Amino acid sequence: MFQQQFFLILTVFVMSKLLLFDFSATEDWTAWEIENDVVMGGNSTSKLERSETGNAIFTGHVSLENNGGFASLQYHFDSKNIKGYKKALILLKGDGKTWQFRMKANLEDRASYIYTFKTTGDWQTIEVPLKEMEPVFRGNKLDQPNFSAESIQEIRFLIGNKKAEDFRLEIDKIELE
């Protein structure tokens, strides 16, 4: 009996996930914000729309004019304790381009911790090893440790491949495991 209970508890613990956001499960996306290079004088444009199935569709154009070059979609929330979680799982359909998934432990931090991934054009689950996320500020890698994976207050998707290009990213959900 004790072994069965222990195994059940261990199974629940191992299999538990922390849902950060499921676009198709909620109508309220008000906490999601677009932040493009216009904050630095650039001309990139983007928008967030809902697909017929309820997923987020982030589309736009990255412009290199006026020292621009990026578009991003961010989500801020109250601090979440994520100790014990090893990776982010992101169900998405990309455009074949390279993207960044970013996290901030605290909104006041300079550094964003980034993981770069390439999309295939098909639905895929991106697995982001949290402790491999590298600290970056304004595109420059910082000389400090990788992400501690203890708490988060921001997640963000960013495209900035140093070229002018149209983009499209469809996102279903983001969770930690």
C-alpha positions as CSV (number, residue, x, y, z in Angstrom):
1,M,0.0,0.0,0.0
2,F,2.7,2.5,1.0
3,Q,4.6,1.7,-2.3
4,Q,1.5,2.4,-4.4
5,Q,0.8,5.7,-2.6
6,F,4.5,6.8,-3.0
7,F,4.4,5.9,-6.7
8,L,1.2,7.8,-7.2
9,I,2.6,10.9,-5.5
10,L,5.8,10.6,-7.4
11,T,3.9,10.2,-10.7
12,V,1.8,13.3,-10.0
13,F,4.8,15.3,-9.1
14,V,6.8,14.3,-12.1
15,M,3.9,14.9,-14.5
16,S,2.8,18.2,-13.2
17,K,3.0,21.2,-15.5
18,L,2.6,24.9,-14.9
19,L,0.4,26.6,-17.5
20,L,1.7,30.1,-18.3
21,F,-0.9,30.8,-21.0
22,D,-3.3,29.0,-23.2
23,F,-4.6,31.3,-25.9
24,S,-7.4,29.0,-27.1
25,A,-8.7,28.5,-23.5
26,T,-9.4,32.2,-22.7
27,E,-10.9,35.3,-24.4
28,D,-8.9,37.7,-22.2
29,W,-5.5,38.5,-23.9
30,T,-5.3,42.0,-22.5
31,A,-2.1,41.3,-20.6
32,W,-0.3,40.6,-23.9
33,E,1.4,43.6,-25.5
34,I,3.3,44.3,-28.7
35,E,6.6,46.1,-28.3
36,N,8.5,46.8,-31.5
37,D,11.6,48.7,-32.4
38,V,9.5,51.9,-32.6
39,V,10.6,52.4,-28.9
40,M,14.0,53.1,-30.3
41,G,13.0,55.0,-33.4
42,G,12.5,52.0,-35.8
43,N,9.6,51.3,-38.2
44,S,8.7,47.7,-37.6
45,T,5.0,46.9,-37.4
46,S,3.0,44.0,-36.0
47,K,-0.4,42.9,-34.7
48,L,-2.0,40.2,-32.6
49,E,-5.1,38.4,-33.9
50,R,-7.2,35.4,-33.0
51,S,-7.3,32.4,-35.3
52,E,-10.6,30.5,-36.0
53,T,-9.5,27.9,-33.5
54,G,-8.7,30.5,-30.8
55,N,-4.9,30.6,-31.2
56,A,-2.8,33.8,-31.2
57,I,-1.5,34.9,-34.5
58,F,1.4,37.4,-34.3
59,T,2.2,38.9,-37.7
60,G,3.9,41.9,-39.1
61,H,7.0,43.3,-40.8
62,V,10.5,43.9,-39.4
63,S,12.0,47.0,-40.9
64,L,15.7,48.0,-40.7
65,E,14.9,51.7,-41.3
66,N,16.0,54.2,-38.5
67,N,18.2,51.5,-36.8
68,G,15.2,49.3,-36.3
69,G,15.1,45.5,-36.6
70,F,12.8,43.7,-34.2
71,A,9.2,43.0,-33.3
72,S,8.0,41.4,-30.1
73,L,5.0,40.1,-28.2
74,Q,5.2,40.2,-24.4
75,Y,3.2,39.0,-21.4
76,H,3.7,40.4,-17.9
77,F,2.3,38.8,-14.8
78,D,2.7,38.6,-11.1
79,S,5.9,36.8,-10.1
80,K,5.6,33.0,-10.3
81,N,7.9,30.7,-8.4
82,I,9.2,28.2,-11.0
83,K,11.7,26.3,-8.8
84,G,11.8,22.6,-9.9
85,Y,10.7,23.3,-13.5
86,K,13.3,22.3,-16.1
87,K,11.9,23.5,-19.4
88,A,9.3,25.5,-21.2
89,L,7.1,23.8,-23.7
90,I,5.6,26.0,-26.4
91,L,3.1,24.7,-28.9
92,L,3.3,26.8,-32.0
93,K,3.3,27.0,-35.8
94,G,6.0,29.3,-37.2
95,D,7.0,30.6,-40.6
96,G,10.3,28.8,-41.1
97,K,12.2,31.7,-39.5
98,T,14.4,32.0,-36.4
99,W,12.7,33.4,-33.3
100,Q,13.7,34.1,-29.7
101,F,11.7,33.0,-26.6
102,R,12.6,35.3,-23.7
103,M,12.0,35.4,-20.0
104,K,12.6,37.9,-17.3
105,A,12.8,36.9,-13.6
106,N,11.9,40.4,-12.6
107,L,10.5,43.2,-14.7
108,E,13.1,45.6,-13.3
109,D,16.0,43.4,-14.5
110,R,18.1,44.7,-17.4
111,A,18.7,41.3,-18.8
112,S,16.3,39.1,-20.7
113,Y,17.2,35.5,-20.9
114,I,16.9,34.1,-24.4
115,Y,16.6,30.9,-26.2
116,T,16.7,30.9,-30.0
117,F,14.8,28.4,-32.1
118,K,14.0,27.8,-35.7
119,T,10.4,27.1,-36.8
120,T,9.5,24.6,-39.5
121,G,6.3,26.0,-40.9
122,D,4.4,23.1,-39.3
123,W,3.0,22.7,-35.8
124,Q,5.7,21.9,-33.4
125,T,6.5,21.8,-29.6
126,I,9.5,23.9,-28.8
127,E,11.3,22.6,-25.7
128,V,13.3,25.4,-24.0
129,P,15.8,24.2,-21.4
130,L,15.4,27.0,-18.8
131,K,18.9,26.9,-17.4
132,E,20.4,27.2,-20.9
133,M,18.7,30.6,-21.5
134,E,21.4,33.2,-21.9
135,P,21.4,36.8,-20.5
136,V,21.2,39.5,-23.2
137,F,20.6,43.2,-23.1
138,R,19.9,45.1,-26.3
139,G,21.2,42.2,-28.4
140,N,24.4,41.8,-26.5
141,K,25.3,38.8,-24.4
142,L,26.0,39.7,-20.9
143,D,28.9,38.3,-18.8
144,Q,26.7,36.8,-16.1
145,P,25.2,33.4,-15.3
146,N,22.4,31.8,-17.3
147,F,18.8,31.9,-16.2
148,S,18.4,30.7,-12.6
149,A,14.9,29.3,-13.2
150,E,13.6,30.3,-9.8
151,S,11.0,32.9,-10.7
152,I,9.5,34.8,-13.7
153,Q,7.4,37.9,-14.4
154,E,7.7,38.1,-18.2
155,I,7.7,35.9,-21.3
156,R,8.2,37.3,-24.8
157,F,8.5,36.2,-28.4
158,L,10.9,38.3,-30.5
159,I,11.9,38.2,-34.1
160,G,15.0,40.2,-35.1
161,N,17.2,38.5,-37.7
162,K,19.0,41.6,-38.9
163,K,17.0,41.7,-42.1
164,A,13.8,43.2,-43.3
165,E,11.1,40.5,-43.4
166,D,7.5,39.7,-43.0
167,F,6.7,37.2,-40.2
168,R,3.9,35.0,-38.8
169,L,3.8,33.0,-35.6
170,E,0.8,31.1,-34.4
171,I,0.8,30.2,-30.7
172,D,-1.4,27.8,-28.9
173,K,0.0,27.5,-25.4
174,I,3.0,27.9,-23.2
175,E,3.7,25.8,-20.1
176,L,6.6,24.7,-17.9
177,E,7.5,21.2,-17.1
